[in-house]
Structures are given as structure tokens and as C-alpha cells.
Amino acid sequence: MNAIITVVGTDQVGIIAKVSAYLSAHRINIVDISQTILSGNFVMMMMADLTGSDIAVDECKRGLSSLGDELGVSVSMMHERVFSAMHRI
């Protein structure tokens, strides 16, 4: 299963490192990643492969959300198909 993870918030040191470390700790592979800074705002999108994950999807979502709270950024995760359907023109 692939999921799209988005991170948005004020730029600061360590956002990519901490999100990546969380995913790695749960055996979640980052398949693709894009990040940019827009007017001081950090914006990142990742495609992650949860096939080998050692935690359930809902638990991963909660963990990423909690990590976002600690970092002062918004972190969300959704199934790749849901993301694609939402952004279809």
C-alpha cells in the first residue's frame, strides 16, 4: 500500500530528518519526496510504501500527527488512491 504524506508549517531545522526517522523506525519506505519553502513555509509531500510496516495505518497516522504537533507543523497521511481521486480534474 502506498500513502501520501504531507507536511506543512513554518520552516525549521530537522523536519525532514524527524519525519524520515519516524517512518524508518516503522519500516516504512519513502518512495518519492518533494519539498520546498514558500515564503518561509515548509511544504513537503512524500509517497511512502507501507507494505513492510510494523504498525497499522491508523496508528501511523496518529503517530505522524503527534510528531507534527511536537514540531509545530501539520502532518497528514492518506491512501494514494484517495489522494489521486481528490486531485483529479
PDB file of N, CA, C and O in Angstrom:
ATOM      1  N   MET A   1       0.831  -1.183   0.000  1.00  0.00           N
ATOM      2  CA  MET A   1       0.000   0.000   0.000  1.00  0.00           C
ATOM      3  C   MET A   1       0.873   1.243   0.000  1.00  0.00           C
ATOM      4  O   MET A   1       1.804   1.356   0.797  1.00  0.00           O
ATOM      5  N   ASN A   2       0.573   2.166  -0.888  1.00  0.00           N
ATOM      6  CA  ASN A   2       1.256   3.450  -0.904  1.00  0.00           C
ATOM      7  C   ASN A   2       0.378   4.513  -0.263  1.00  0.00           C
ATOM      8  O   ASN A   2      -0.846   4.483  -0.389  1.00  0.00           O
ATOM      9  N   ALA A   3       1.011   5.441   0.419  1.00  0.00           N
ATOM     10  CA  ALA A   3       0.307   6.556   1.052  1.00  0.00           C
ATOM     11  C   ALA A   3       1.018   7.849   0.709  1.00  0.00           C
ATOM     12  O   ALA A   3       2.219   7.864   0.440  1.00  0.00           O
ATOM     13  N   ILE A   4       0.269   8.923   0.722  1.00  0.00           N
ATOM     14  CA  ILE A   4       0.816  10.258   0.520  1.00  0.00           C
ATOM     15  C   ILE A   4       0.868  10.933   1.887  1.00  0.00           C
ATOM     16  O   ILE A   4      -0.133  11.000   2.600  1.00  0.00           O
ATOM     17  N   ILE A   5       2.040  11.425   2.236  1.00  0.00           N
ATOM     18  CA  ILE A   5       2.238  12.132   3.499  1.00  0.00           C
ATOM     19  C   ILE A   5       2.553  13.581   3.166  1.00  0.00           C
ATOM     20  O   ILE A   5       3.447  13.860   2.367  1.00  0.00           O
ATOM     21  N   THR A   6       1.820  14.503   3.777  1.00  0.00           N
ATOM     22  CA  THR A   6       2.082  15.921   3.558  1.00  0.00           C
ATOM     23  C   THR A   6       2.482  16.570   4.883  1.00  0.00           C
ATOM     24  O   THR A   6       1.959  16.242   5.948  1.00  0.00           O
ATOM     25  N   VAL A   7       3.420  17.496   4.776  1.00  0.00           N
ATOM     26  CA  VAL A   7       3.899  18.245   5.937  1.00  0.00           C
ATOM     27  C   VAL A   7       3.905  19.720   5.547  1.00  0.00           C
ATOM     28  O   VAL A   7       4.511  20.102   4.546  1.00  0.00           O
ATOM     29  N   VAL A   8       3.228  20.545   6.342  1.00  0.00           N
ATOM     30  CA  VAL A   8       3.155  21.974   6.057  1.00  0.00           C
ATOM     31  C   VAL A   8       3.326  22.746   7.361  1.00  0.00           C
ATOM     32  O   VAL A   8       2.712  22.413   8.374  1.00  0.00           O
ATOM     33  N   GLY A   9       4.154  23.766   7.327  1.00  0.00           N
ATOM     34  CA  GLY A   9       4.332  24.605   8.511  1.00  0.00           C
ATOM     35  C   GLY A   9       5.521  25.531   8.359  1.00  0.00           C
ATOM     36  O   GLY A   9       6.149  25.592   7.302  1.00  0.00           O
ATOM     37  N   THR A  10       5.818  26.241   9.415  1.00  0.00           N
ATOM     38  CA  THR A  10       6.953  27.158   9.413  1.00  0.00           C
ATOM     39  C   THR A  10       8.250  26.362   9.315  1.00  0.00           C
ATOM     40  O   THR A  10       8.439  25.375  10.026  1.00  0.00           O
ATOM     41  N   ASP A  11       9.129  26.795   8.438  1.00  0.00           N
ATOM     42  CA  ASP A  11      10.393  26.091   8.220  1.00  0.00           C
ATOM     43  C   ASP A  11      11.250  26.106   9.480  1.00  0.00           C
ATOM     44  O   ASP A  11      11.320  27.108  10.193  1.00  0.00           O
ATOM     45  N   GLN A  12      11.901  24.971   9.739  1.00  0.00           N
ATOM     46  CA  GLN A  12      12.832  24.854  10.853  1.00  0.00           C
ATOM     47  C   GLN A  12      13.763  23.672  10.597  1.00  0.00           C
ATOM     48  O   GLN A  12      13.464  22.806   9.774  1.00  0.00           O
ATOM     49  N   VAL A  13      14.847  23.640  11.278  1.00  0.00           N
ATOM     50  CA  VAL A  13      15.819  22.561  11.147  1.00  0.00           C
ATOM     51  C   VAL A  13      15.224  21.253  11.663  1.00  0.00           C
ATOM     52  O   VAL A  13      14.609  21.225  12.729  1.00  0.00           O
ATOM     53  N   GLY A  14      15.407  20.172  10.909  1.00  0.00           N
ATOM     54  CA  GLY A  14      15.081  18.839  11.388  1.00  0.00           C
ATOM     55  C   GLY A  14      13.753  18.250  10.982  1.00  0.00           C
ATOM     56  O   GLY A  14      13.465  17.111  11.350  1.00  0.00           O
ATOM     57  N   ILE A  15      12.924  18.970  10.239  1.00  0.00           N
ATOM     58  CA  ILE A  15      11.615  18.427   9.880  1.00  0.00           C
ATOM     59  C   ILE A  15      11.767  17.149   9.064  1.00  0.00           C
ATOM     60  O   ILE A  15      11.193  16.117   9.413  1.00  0.00           O
ATOM     61  N   ILE A  16      12.531  17.210   7.987  1.00  0.00           N
ATOM     62  CA  ILE A  16      12.702  16.033   7.131  1.00  0.00           C
ATOM     63  C   ILE A  16      13.343  14.900   7.920  1.00  0.00           C
ATOM     64  O   ILE A  16      12.924  13.748   7.804  1.00  0.00           O
ATOM     65  N   ALA A  17      14.340  15.214   8.712  1.00  0.00           N
ATOM     66  CA  ALA A  17      15.049  14.188   9.486  1.00  0.00           C
ATOM     67  C   ALA A  17      14.115  13.479  10.451  1.00  0.00           C
ATOM     68  O   ALA A  17      14.153  12.253  10.557  1.00  0.00           O
ATOM     69  N   LYS A  18      13.282  14.224  11.152  1.00  0.00           N
ATOM     70  CA  LYS A  18      12.419  13.608  12.165  1.00  0.00           C
ATOM     71  C   LYS A  18      11.283  12.802  11.541  1.00  0.00           C
ATOM     72  O   LYS A  18      10.944  11.728  12.037  1.00  0.00           O
ATOM     73  N   VAL A  19      10.696  13.305  10.469  1.00  0.00           N
ATOM     74  CA  VAL A  19       9.641  12.553   9.797  1.00  0.00           C
ATOM     75  C   VAL A  19      10.234  11.285   9.178  1.00  0.00           C
ATOM     76  O   VAL A  19       9.652  10.206   9.292  1.00  0.00           O
ATOM     77  N   SER A  20      11.378  11.415   8.532  1.00  0.00           N
ATOM     78  CA  SER A  20      12.045  10.255   7.926  1.00  0.00           C
ATOM     79  C   SER A  20      12.437   9.227   8.976  1.00  0.00           C
ATOM     80  O   SER A  20      12.293   8.026   8.749  1.00  0.00           O
ATOM     81  N   ALA A  21      12.932   9.682  10.124  1.00  0.00           N
ATOM     82  CA  ALA A  21      13.319   8.766  11.204  1.00  0.00           C
ATOM     83  C   ALA A  21      12.104   8.008  11.730  1.00  0.00           C
ATOM     84  O   ALA A  21      12.195   6.811  12.006  1.00  0.00           O
ATOM     85  N   TYR A  22      10.970   8.691  11.872  1.00  0.00           N
ATOM     86  CA  TYR A  22       9.744   8.027  12.325  1.00  0.00           C
ATOM     87  C   TYR A  22       9.354   6.919  11.348  1.00  0.00           C
ATOM     88  O   TYR A  22       9.051   5.796  11.752  1.00  0.00           O
ATOM     89  N   LEU A  23       9.366   7.254  10.058  1.00  0.00           N
ATOM     90  CA  LEU A  23       8.991   6.263   9.047  1.00  0.00           C
ATOM     91  C   LEU A  23       9.967   5.088   9.047  1.00  0.00           C
ATOM     92  O   LEU A  23       9.549   3.932   8.992  1.00  0.00           O
ATOM     93  N   SER A  24      11.240   5.378   9.108  1.00  0.00           N
ATOM     94  CA  SER A  24      12.262   4.329   9.132  1.00  0.00           C
ATOM     95  C   SER A  24      12.110   3.415  10.340  1.00  0.00           C
ATOM     96  O   SER A  24      12.268   2.200  10.223  1.00  0.00           O
ATOM     97  N   ALA A  25      11.810   3.981  11.482  1.00  0.00           N
ATOM     98  CA  ALA A  25      11.644   3.199  12.707  1.00  0.00           C
ATOM     99  C   ALA A  25      10.502   2.191  12.591  1.00  0.00           C
ATOM    100  O   ALA A  25      10.470   1.186  13.302  1.00  0.00           O
ATOM    101  N   HIS A  26       9.563   2.477  11.680  1.00  0.00           N
ATOM    102  CA  HIS A  26       8.414   1.588  11.499  1.00  0.00           C
ATOM    103  C   HIS A  26       8.469   0.852  10.161  1.00  0.00           C
ATOM    104  O   HIS A  26       7.454   0.360   9.669  1.00  0.00           O
ATOM    105  N   ARG A  27       9.665   0.785   9.583  1.00  0.00           N
ATOM    106  CA  ARG A  27       9.925   0.031   8.349  1.00  0.00           C
ATOM    107  C   ARG A  27       9.049   0.507   7.179  1.00  0.00           C
ATOM    108  O   ARG A  27       8.572  -0.295   6.376  1.00  0.00           O
ATOM    109  N   ILE A  28       8.853   1.806   7.104  1.00  0.00           N
ATOM    110  CA  ILE A  28       8.084   2.419   6.020  1.00  0.00           C
ATOM    111  C   ILE A  28       9.081   3.078   5.067  1.00  0.00           C
ATOM    112  O   ILE A  28       9.876   3.928   5.469  1.00  0.00           O
ATOM    113  N   ASN A  29       9.025   2.670   3.806  1.00  0.00           N
ATOM    114  CA  ASN A  29       9.972   3.156   2.810  1.00  0.00           C
ATOM    115  C   ASN A  29       9.450   4.415   2.117  1.00  0.00           C
ATOM    116  O   ASN A  29       8.294   4.467   1.699  1.00  0.00           O
ATOM    117  N   ILE A  30      10.308   5.423   1.999  1.00  0.00           N
ATOM    118  CA  ILE A  30       9.980   6.634   1.246  1.00  0.00           C
ATOM    119  C   ILE A  30      10.298   6.356  -0.222  1.00  0.00           C
ATOM    120  O   ILE A  30      11.456   6.159  -0.589  1.00  0.00           O
ATOM    121  N   VAL A  31       9.256   6.343  -1.056  1.00  0.00           N
ATOM    122  CA  VAL A  31       9.400   6.030  -2.469  1.00  0.00           C
ATOM    123  C   VAL A  31       9.758   7.280  -3.271  1.00  0.00           C
ATOM    124  O   VAL A  31      10.551   7.222  -4.210  1.00  0.00           O
ATOM    125  N   ASP A  32       9.168   8.401  -2.890  1.00  0.00           N
ATOM    126  CA  ASP A  32       9.407   9.664  -3.589  1.00  0.00           C
ATOM    127  C   ASP A  32       9.203  10.795  -2.588  1.00  0.00           C
ATOM    128  O   ASP A  32       8.419  10.671  -1.648  1.00  0.00           O
ATOM    129  N   ILE A  33       9.907  11.883  -2.797  1.00  0.00           N
ATOM    130  CA  ILE A  33       9.798  13.020  -1.879  1.00  0.00           C
ATOM    131  C   ILE A  33      10.027  14.320  -2.644  1.00  0.00           C
ATOM    132  O   ILE A  33      10.876  14.400  -3.532  1.00  0.00           O
ATOM    133  N   SER A  34       9.252  15.326  -2.278  1.00  0.00           N
ATOM    134  CA  SER A  34       9.407  16.658  -2.843  1.00  0.00           C
ATOM    135  C   SER A  34       9.189  17.644  -1.707  1.00  0.00           C
ATOM    136  O   SER A  34       8.251  17.502  -0.922  1.00  0.00           O
ATOM    137  N   GLN A  35      10.055  18.640  -1.621  1.00  0.00           N
ATOM    138  CA  GLN A  35       9.879  19.657  -0.587  1.00  0.00           C
ATOM    139  C   GLN A  35      10.330  21.002  -1.128  1.00  0.00           C
ATOM    140  O   GLN A  35      11.198  21.091  -1.996  1.00  0.00           O
ATOM    141  N   THR A  36       9.719  22.035  -0.594  1.00  0.00           N
ATOM    142  CA  THR A  36      10.074  23.388  -0.986  1.00  0.00           C
ATOM    143  C   THR A  36       9.770  24.331   0.175  1.00  0.00           C
ATOM    144  O   THR A  36       9.091  23.966   1.135  1.00  0.00           O
ATOM    145  N   ILE A  37      10.282  25.532   0.061  1.00  0.00           N
ATOM    146  CA  ILE A  37       9.987  26.595   1.019  1.00  0.00           C
ATOM    147  C   ILE A  37       9.236  27.677   0.247  1.00  0.00           C
ATOM    148  O   ILE A  37       9.745  28.206  -0.741  1.00  0.00           O
ATOM    149  N   LEU A  38       8.031  28.004   0.696  1.00  0.00           N
ATOM    150  CA  LEU A  38       7.228  29.047   0.061  1.00  0.00           C
ATOM    151  C   LEU A  38       7.014  30.164   1.065  1.00  0.00           C
ATOM    152  O   LEU A  38       6.254  30.002   2.020  1.00  0.00           O
ATOM    153  N   SER A  39       7.673  31.293   0.860  1.00  0.00           N
ATOM    154  CA  SER A  39       7.548  32.448   1.751  1.00  0.00           C
ATOM    155  C   SER A  39       7.758  32.072   3.214  1.00  0.00           C
ATOM    156  O   SER A  39       7.008  32.513   4.085  1.00  0.00           O
ATOM    157  N   GLY A  40       8.776  31.256   3.483  1.00  0.00           N
ATOM    158  CA  GLY A  40       9.091  30.853   4.846  1.00  0.00           C
ATOM    159  C   GLY A  40       8.297  29.669   5.350  1.00  0.00           C
ATOM    160  O   GLY A  40       8.506  29.209   6.472  1.00  0.00           O
ATOM    161  N   ASN A  41       7.378  29.166   4.523  1.00  0.00           N
ATOM    162  CA  ASN A  41       6.587  27.996   4.894  1.00  0.00           C
ATOM    163  C   ASN A  41       7.169  26.744   4.258  1.00  0.00           C
ATOM    164  O   ASN A  41       7.423  26.705   3.054  1.00  0.00           O
ATOM    165  N   PHE A  42       7.375  25.732   5.072  1.00  0.00           N
ATOM    166  CA  PHE A  42       7.900  24.457   4.621  1.00  0.00           C
ATOM    167  C   PHE A  42       6.738  23.624   4.082  1.00  0.00           C
ATOM    168  O   PHE A  42       5.707  23.486   4.740  1.00  0.00           O
ATOM    169  N   VAL A  43       6.911  23.073   2.887  1.00  0.00           N
ATOM    170  CA  VAL A  43       5.888  22.222   2.271  1.00  0.00           C
ATOM    171  C   VAL A  43       6.578  20.974   1.742  1.00  0.00           C
ATOM    172  O   VAL A  43       7.500  21.063   0.932  1.00  0.00           O
ATOM    173  N   MET A  44       6.129  19.810   2.200  1.00  0.00           N
ATOM    174  CA  MET A  44       6.729  18.555   1.754  1.00  0.00           C
ATOM    175  C   MET A  44       5.634  17.548   1.445  1.00  0.00           C
ATOM    176  O   MET A  44       4.624  17.465   2.144  1.00  0.00           O
ATOM    177  N   MET A  45       5.859  16.784   0.378  1.00  0.00           N
ATOM    178  CA  MET A  45       4.995  15.654   0.045  1.00  0.00           C
ATOM    179  C   MET A  45       5.878  14.433  -0.130  1.00  0.00           C
ATOM    180  O   MET A  45       6.930  14.495  -0.767  1.00  0.00           O
ATOM    181  N   MET A  46       5.443  13.338   0.434  1.00  0.00           N
ATOM    182  CA  MET A  46       6.164  12.070   0.305  1.00  0.00           C
ATOM    183  C   MET A  46       5.193  11.007  -0.178  1.00  0.00           C
ATOM    184  O   MET A  46       4.019  11.009   0.191  1.00  0.00           O
ATOM    185  N   MET A  47       5.689  10.105  -1.001  1.00  0.00           N
ATOM    186  CA  MET A  47       4.961   8.873  -1.265  1.00  0.00           C
ATOM    187  C   MET A  47       5.697   7.807  -0.481  1.00  0.00           C
ATOM    188  O   MET A  47       6.908   7.643  -0.626  1.00  0.00           O
ATOM    189  N   ALA A  48       4.967   7.084   0.348  1.00  0.00           N
ATOM    190  CA  ALA A  48       5.567   6.081   1.209  1.00  0.00           C
ATOM    191  C   ALA A  48       4.932   4.723   0.954  1.00  0.00           C
ATOM    192  O   ALA A  48       3.722   4.617   0.755  1.00  0.00           O
ATOM    193  N   ASP A  49       5.762   3.692   0.963  1.00  0.00           N
ATOM    194  CA  ASP A  49       5.307   2.317   0.794  1.00  0.00           C
ATOM    195  C   ASP A  49       5.171   1.691   2.173  1.00  0.00           C
ATOM    196  O   ASP A  49       6.165   1.502   2.875  1.00  0.00           O
ATOM    197  N   LEU A  50       3.942   1.370   2.563  1.00  0.00           N
ATOM    198  CA  LEU A  50       3.671   0.814   3.889  1.00  0.00           C
ATOM    199  C   LEU A  50       3.620  -0.715   3.893  1.00  0.00           C
ATOM    200  O   LEU A  50       3.236  -1.317   4.896  1.00  0.00           O
ATOM    201  N   THR A  51       4.000  -1.340   2.793  1.00  0.00           N
ATOM    202  CA  THR A  51       3.902  -2.791   2.675  1.00  0.00           C
ATOM    203  C   THR A  51       4.612  -3.521   3.816  1.00  0.00           C
ATOM    204  O   THR A  51       4.066  -4.483   4.356  1.00  0.00           O
ATOM    205  N   GLY A  52       5.808  -3.088   4.190  1.00  0.00           N
ATOM    206  CA  GLY A  52       6.575  -3.756   5.236  1.00  0.00           C
ATOM    207  C   GLY A  52       6.420  -3.143   6.617  1.00  0.00           C
ATOM    208  O   GLY A  52       7.161  -3.493   7.536  1.00  0.00           O
ATOM    209  N   SER A  53       5.469  -2.237   6.774  1.00  0.00           N
ATOM    210  CA  SER A  53       5.306  -1.515   8.038  1.00  0.00           C
ATOM    211  C   SER A  53       4.980  -2.446   9.201  1.00  0.00           C
ATOM    212  O   SER A  53       4.284  -3.449   9.041  1.00  0.00           O
ATOM    213  N   ASP A  54       5.498  -2.092  10.367  1.00  0.00           N
ATOM    214  CA  ASP A  54       5.221  -2.885  11.564  1.00  0.00           C
ATOM    215  C   ASP A  54       4.092  -2.298  12.420  1.00  0.00           C
ATOM    216  O   ASP A  54       3.852  -2.763  13.535  1.00  0.00           O
ATOM    217  N   ILE A  55       3.394  -1.268  11.895  1.00  0.00           N
ATOM    218  CA  ILE A  55       2.256  -0.684  12.609  1.00  0.00           C
ATOM    219  C   ILE A  55       1.077  -0.534  11.649  1.00  0.00           C
ATOM    220  O   ILE A  55       1.254  -0.491  10.432  1.00  0.00           O
ATOM    221  N   ALA A  56      -0.117  -0.455  12.210  1.00  0.00           N
ATOM    222  CA  ALA A  56      -1.333  -0.262  11.419  1.00  0.00           C
ATOM    223  C   ALA A  56      -1.377   1.161  10.862  1.00  0.00           C
ATOM    224  O   ALA A  56      -0.760   2.076  11.408  1.00  0.00           O
ATOM    225  N   VAL A  57      -2.110   1.329   9.780  1.00  0.00           N
ATOM    226  CA  VAL A  57      -2.218   2.634   9.121  1.00  0.00           C
ATOM    227  C   VAL A  57      -2.747   3.698  10.083  1.00  0.00           C
ATOM    228  O   VAL A  57      -2.193   4.795  10.149  1.00  0.00           O
ATOM    229  N   ASP A  58      -3.801   3.394  10.822  1.00  0.00           N
ATOM    230  CA  ASP A  58      -4.366   4.384  11.750  1.00  0.00           C
ATOM    231  C   ASP A  58      -3.364   4.787  12.825  1.00  0.00           C
ATOM    232  O   ASP A  58      -3.291   5.956  13.202  1.00  0.00           O
ATOM    233  N   GLU A  59      -2.594   3.826  13.317  1.00  0.00           N
ATOM    234  CA  GLU A  59      -1.570   4.128  14.317  1.00  0.00           C
ATOM    235  C   GLU A  59      -0.476   5.012  13.725  1.00  0.00           C
ATOM    236  O   GLU A  59       0.033   5.913  14.391  1.00  0.00           O
ATOM    237  N   CYS A  60      -0.123   4.750  12.476  1.00  0.00           N
ATOM    238  CA  CYS A  60       0.882   5.572  11.794  1.00  0.00           C
ATOM    239  C   CYS A  60       0.379   7.005  11.633  1.00  0.00           C
ATOM    240  O   CYS A  60       1.118   7.959  11.879  1.00  0.00           O
ATOM    241  N   LYS A  61      -0.872   7.151  11.221  1.00  0.00           N
ATOM    242  CA  LYS A  61      -1.468   8.487  11.087  1.00  0.00           C
ATOM    243  C   LYS A  61      -1.413   9.247  12.404  1.00  0.00           C
ATOM    244  O   LYS A  61      -1.032  10.417  12.440  1.00  0.00           O
ATOM    245  N   ARG A  62      -1.799   8.566  13.495  1.00  0.00           N
ATOM    246  CA  ARG A  62      -1.780   9.217  14.812  1.00  0.00           C
ATOM    247  C   ARG A  62      -0.355   9.591  15.213  1.00  0.00           C
ATOM    248  O   ARG A  62      -0.121  10.676  15.745  1.00  0.00           O
ATOM    249  N   GLY A  63       0.587   8.700  14.960  1.00  0.00           N
ATOM    250  CA  GLY A  63       1.988   8.967  15.303  1.00  0.00           C
ATOM    251  C   GLY A  63       2.545  10.146  14.529  1.00  0.00           C
ATOM    252  O   GLY A  63       3.250  10.984  15.091  1.00  0.00           O
ATOM    253  N   LEU A  64       2.230  10.214  13.234  1.00  0.00           N
ATOM    254  CA  LEU A  64       2.702  11.334  12.418  1.00  0.00           C
ATOM    255  C   LEU A  64       2.051  12.645  12.856  1.00  0.00           C
ATOM    256  O   LEU A  64       2.701  13.690  12.881  1.00  0.00           O
ATOM    257  N   SER A  65       0.776  12.584  13.199  1.00  0.00           N
ATOM    258  CA  SER A  65       0.078  13.777  13.677  1.00  0.00           C
ATOM    259  C   SER A  65       0.690  14.277  14.984  1.00  0.00           C
ATOM    260  O   SER A  65       0.873  15.480  15.170  1.00  0.00           O
ATOM    261  N   SER A  66       1.002  13.356  15.881  1.00  0.00           N
ATOM    262  CA  SER A  66       1.644  13.729  17.151  1.00  0.00           C
ATOM    263  C   SER A  66       3.027  14.319  16.914  1.00  0.00           C
ATOM    264  O   SER A  66       3.415  15.293  17.558  1.00  0.00           O
ATOM    265  N   LEU A  67       3.759  13.727  15.994  1.00  0.00           N
ATOM    266  CA  LEU A  67       5.077  14.258  15.643  1.00  0.00           C
ATOM    267  C   LEU A  67       4.942  15.670  15.088  1.00  0.00           C
ATOM    268  O   LEU A  67       5.739  16.550  15.414  1.00  0.00           O
ATOM    269  N   GLY A  68       3.933  15.883  14.251  1.00  0.00           N
ATOM    270  CA  GLY A  68       3.677  17.219  13.716  1.00  0.00           C
ATOM    271  C   GLY A  68       3.391  18.221  14.820  1.00  0.00           C
ATOM    272  O   GLY A  68       3.869  19.354  14.771  1.00  0.00           O
ATOM    273  N   ASP A  69       2.607  17.806  15.824  1.00  0.00           N
ATOM    274  CA  ASP A  69       2.318  18.686  16.957  1.00  0.00           C
ATOM    275  C   ASP A  69       3.603  19.071  17.684  1.00  0.00           C
ATOM    276  O   ASP A  69       3.786  20.228  18.061  1.00  0.00           O
ATOM    277  N   GLU A  70       4.492  18.096  17.879  1.00  0.00           N
ATOM    278  CA  GLU A  70       5.772  18.365  18.542  1.00  0.00           C
ATOM    279  C   GLU A  70       6.615  19.357  17.747  1.00  0.00           C
ATOM    280  O   GLU A  70       7.304  20.199  18.321  1.00  0.00           O
ATOM    281  N   LEU A  71       6.553  19.247  16.414  1.00  0.00           N
ATOM    282  CA  LEU A  71       7.357  20.111  15.545  1.00  0.00           C
ATOM    283  C   LEU A  71       6.667  21.438  15.225  1.00  0.00           C
ATOM    284  O   LEU A  71       7.297  22.351  14.692  1.00  0.00           O
ATOM    285  N   GLY A  72       5.388  21.549  15.546  1.00  0.00           N
ATOM    286  CA  GLY A  72       4.646  22.763  15.216  1.00  0.00           C
ATOM    287  C   GLY A  72       4.278  22.848  13.749  1.00  0.00           C
ATOM    288  O   GLY A  72       4.142  23.941  13.199  1.00  0.00           O
ATOM    289  N   VAL A  73       4.113  21.681  13.105  1.00  0.00           N
ATOM    290  CA  VAL A  73       3.710  21.630  11.700  1.00  0.00           C
ATOM    291  C   VAL A  73       2.508  20.694  11.575  1.00  0.00           C
ATOM    292  O   VAL A  73       2.204  19.939  12.499  1.00  0.00           O
ATOM    293  N   SER A  74       1.841  20.746  10.451  1.00  0.00           N
ATOM    294  CA  SER A  74       0.724  19.851  10.175  1.00  0.00           C
ATOM    295  C   SER A  74       1.224  18.675   9.350  1.00  0.00           C
ATOM    296  O   SER A  74       1.815  18.865   8.287  1.00  0.00           O
ATOM    297  N   VAL A  75       0.989  17.457   9.839  1.00  0.00           N
ATOM    298  CA  VAL A  75       1.381  16.252   9.109  1.00  0.00           C
ATOM    299  C   VAL A  75       0.136  15.410   8.892  1.00  0.00           C
ATOM    300  O   VAL A  75      -0.584  15.096   9.840  1.00  0.00           O
ATOM    301  N   SER A  76      -0.116  15.046   7.645  1.00  0.00           N
ATOM    302  CA  SER A  76      -1.261  14.188   7.361  1.00  0.00           C
ATOM    303  C   SER A  76      -0.850  13.073   6.413  1.00  0.00           C
ATOM    304  O   SER A  76       0.132  13.184   5.680  1.00  0.00           O
ATOM    305  N   MET A  77      -1.625  11.998   6.447  1.00  0.00           N
ATOM    306  CA  MET A  77      -1.348  10.848   5.596  1.00  0.00           C
ATOM    307  C   MET A  77      -2.660  10.318   5.054  1.00  0.00           C
ATOM    308  O   MET A  77      -3.644  10.213   5.786  1.00  0.00           O
ATOM    309  N   MET A  78      -2.678   9.981   3.761  1.00  0.00           N
ATOM    310  CA  MET A  78      -3.859   9.359   3.172  1.00  0.00           C
ATOM    311  C   MET A  78      -3.439   8.355   2.124  1.00  0.00           C
ATOM    312  O   MET A  78      -2.353   8.452   1.551  1.00  0.00           O
ATOM    313  N   HIS A  79      -4.303   7.393   1.879  1.00  0.00           N
ATOM    314  CA  HIS A  79      -4.049   6.371   0.882  1.00  0.00           C
ATOM    315  C   HIS A  79      -3.836   7.049  -0.464  1.00  0.00           C
ATOM    316  O   HIS A  79      -4.499   8.038  -0.779  1.00  0.00           O
ATOM    317  N   GLU A  80      -2.923   6.524  -1.247  1.00  0.00           N
ATOM    318  CA  GLU A  80      -2.606   7.098  -2.556  1.00  0.00           C
ATOM    319  C   GLU A  80      -3.844   7.219  -3.442  1.00  0.00           C
ATOM    320  O   GLU A  80      -3.991   8.215  -4.151  1.00  0.00           O
ATOM    321  N   ARG A  81      -4.728   6.238  -3.420  1.00  0.00           N
ATOM    322  CA  ARG A  81      -5.935   6.289  -4.263  1.00  0.00           C
ATOM    323  C   ARG A  81      -6.866   7.419  -3.840  1.00  0.00           C
ATOM    324  O   ARG A  81      -7.460   8.080  -4.692  1.00  0.00           O
ATOM    325  N   VAL A  82      -7.000   7.648  -2.546  1.00  0.00           N
ATOM    326  CA  VAL A  82      -7.837   8.752  -2.052  1.00  0.00           C
ATOM    327  C   VAL A  82      -7.243  10.081  -2.504  1.00  0.00           C
ATOM    328  O   VAL A  82      -7.962  10.962  -2.977  1.00  0.00           O
ATOM    329  N   PHE A  83      -5.923  10.219  -2.355  1.00  0.00           N
ATOM    330  CA  PHE A  83      -5.249  11.449  -2.773  1.00  0.00           C
ATOM    331  C   PHE A  83      -5.465  11.693  -4.265  1.00  0.00           C
ATOM    332  O   PHE A  83      -5.798  12.807  -4.670  1.00  0.00           O
ATOM    333  N   SER A  84      -5.278  10.660  -5.080  1.00  0.00           N
ATOM    334  CA  SER A  84      -5.443  10.786  -6.532  1.00  0.00           C
ATOM    335  C   SER A  84      -6.871  11.175  -6.891  1.00  0.00           C
ATOM    336  O   SER A  84      -7.084  12.032  -7.749  1.00  0.00           O
ATOM    337  N   ALA A  85      -7.850  10.550  -6.242  1.00  0.00           N
ATOM    338  CA  ALA A  85      -9.259  10.870  -6.517  1.00  0.00           C
ATOM    339  C   ALA A  85      -9.585  12.309  -6.134  1.00  0.00           C
ATOM    340  O   ALA A  85     -10.344  12.980  -6.834  1.00  0.00           O
ATOM    341  N   MET A  86      -9.022  12.783  -5.039  1.00  0.00           N
ATOM    342  CA  MET A  86      -9.289  14.146  -4.586  1.00  0.00           C
ATOM    343  C   MET A  86      -8.703  15.192  -5.529  1.00  0.00           C
ATOM    344  O   MET A  86      -9.226  16.302  -5.632  1.00  0.00           O
ATOM    345  N   HIS A  87      -7.624  14.841  -6.213  1.00  0.00           N
ATOM    346  CA  HIS A  87      -6.932  15.813  -7.056  1.00  0.00           C
ATOM    347  C   HIS A  87      -7.110  15.579  -8.549  1.00  0.00           C
ATOM    348  O   HIS A  87      -6.358  16.108  -9.368  1.00  0.00           O
ATOM    349  N   ARG A  88      -8.099  14.791  -8.886  1.00  0.00           N
ATOM    350  CA  ARG A  88      -8.406  14.549 -10.287  1.00  0.00           C
ATOM    351  C   ARG A  88      -9.208  15.726 -10.818  1.00  0.00           C
ATOM    352  O   ARG A  88     -10.138  16.198 -10.164  1.00  0.00           O
ATOM    353  N   ILE A  89      -8.850  16.194 -11.995  1.00  0.00           N
ATOM    354  CA  ILE A  89      -9.542  17.357 -12.576  1.00  0.00           C
ATOM    355  C   ILE A  89     -10.673  16.882 -13.455  1.00  0.00           C
ATOM    356  O   ILE A  89     -11.385  17.698 -14.040  1.00  0.00           O
TER     357      ILE A  89
END
